[in-house]
Amino acid sequence: MLFLQIHLEKIMQELYHSIEQSLQTVFDPDFPLVDIYTLGLIYSIDINEEAKKIKIVMSFTTPVCPMADYLLESVKNAALIPAPDYDVEVETTFDPMWSPKMIRDKDLQRMFE
């Protein structure tokens, strides 16, 4: 039983990593050189293996983002690439509000200082 649990955890870690990588192919049109994952717009990725559901919580650089629908659909489609058998829900939040301090790349973060 322990072997199966460890094996499932490894599979979930690999799926999580694959989703992260896939999200790194989505770009905010306002920042076309940096993907939304690196920008820190993805707040969380939760995978429920039993229910075959993925929930992604994200934000935008501004609450009045004109490309919000495009980004939501792009994030959903990117998550479906490594997990085509899952139901993907993308939720937006502005709590906390995105700021350049959320950028995952420290060198890139310094450009916004």
C-alpha positions in Angstrom: 0.0 0.0 0.0 2.8 2.4 0.9 4.4 1.7 -2.5 1.2 2.7 -4.3 0.9 5.9 -2.2 4.5 6.9 -3.0 4.0 6.0 -6.7 0.8 8.2 -6.8 2.6 11.1 -5.1 5.4 10.9 -7.7 2.9 10.9 -10.6 1.1 13.9 -9.0 4.4 15.8 -8.7 5.3 15.0 -12.3 1.8 16.2 -13.4 2.2 19.4 -11.3 5.6 20.1 -12.9 4.2 19.4 -16.4 1.4 21.9 -15.8 3.9 24.5 -14.6 6.0 24.0 -17.7 2.9 24.2 -19.9 1.8 27.5 -18.2 5.2 28.9 -19.1 4.1 28.9 -22.7 1.3 31.5 -22.0 2.2 35.1 -22.4 0.5 38.3 -21.2 0.2 40.5 -24.3 1.3 43.5 -22.1 4.5 41.6 -21.3 5.1 39.5 -24.4 8.7 38.6 -23.4 7.8 37.0 -20.1 5.4 34.1 -19.5 2.6 34.5 -17.0 4.0 31.8 -14.7 7.3 33.6 -14.3 5.4 36.9 -13.9 3.8 35.4 -10.8 0.3 35.6 -12.2 -0.3 32.0 -11.3 -1.0 31.9 -7.5 -1.8 28.2 -7.1 -2.3 24.9 -8.9 -4.3 22.3 -7.0 -4.8 18.8 -8.4 -7.5 16.4 -7.2 -6.5 13.1 -8.7 -9.6 11.3 -7.4 -12.0 13.7 -8.9 -9.8 14.3 -12.0 -10.0 18.1 -11.4 -7.4 20.9 -11.6 -8.0 24.3 -10.0 -5.7 27.1 -11.0 -5.9 30.4 -9.1 -4.4 33.4 -11.0 -4.5 37.1 -11.2 -3.8 39.8 -13.8 -1.4 42.7 -13.8 -4.5 45.0 -13.5 -8.1 44.3 -12.5 -9.3 45.9 -15.8 -7.1 43.6 -17.9 -8.5 43.9 -21.5 -7.1 40.4 -22.3 -8.6 38.6 -19.3 -10.8 36.2 -21.3 -7.9 35.4 -23.6 -5.6 34.7 -20.6 -8.2 32.5 -18.8 -8.8 30.4 -21.9 -5.1 30.2 -22.6 -4.3 29.0 -19.0 -7.1 26.4 -19.2 -5.9 25.1 -22.6 -2.3 25.0 -21.4 -3.2 22.9 -18.3 -5.1 20.5 -20.5 -2.1 19.7 -22.6 -0.4 17.5 -19.9 -3.8 16.6 -18.3 -6.3 16.0 -21.1 -8.5 13.8 -18.9 -9.0 16.4 -16.2 -11.6 19.1 -15.7 -9.7 22.4 -15.4 -11.2 25.4 -13.5 -9.4 28.7 -13.6 -10.3 31.2 -10.9 -9.2 34.8 -10.8 -8.4 36.7 -7.6 -7.0 40.1 -6.7 -6.2 39.1 -3.2 -3.4 39.7 -3.0 -3.2 42.2 -5.8 -0.4 41.3 -8.3 2.8 43.3 -7.9 6.3 43.1 -9.4 7.5 41.5 -6.2 5.6 38.3 -7.2 7.8 37.8 -10.3 9.6 34.5 -9.8 12.8 35.5 -11.6 14.8 37.8 -9.3 16.8 39.4 -12.2 13.6 40.2 -14.0 12.1 41.5 -10.8 14.9 44.1 -10.5 13.8 45.5 -13.8 10.6 46.7 -12.2 12.3 48.4 -9.3 
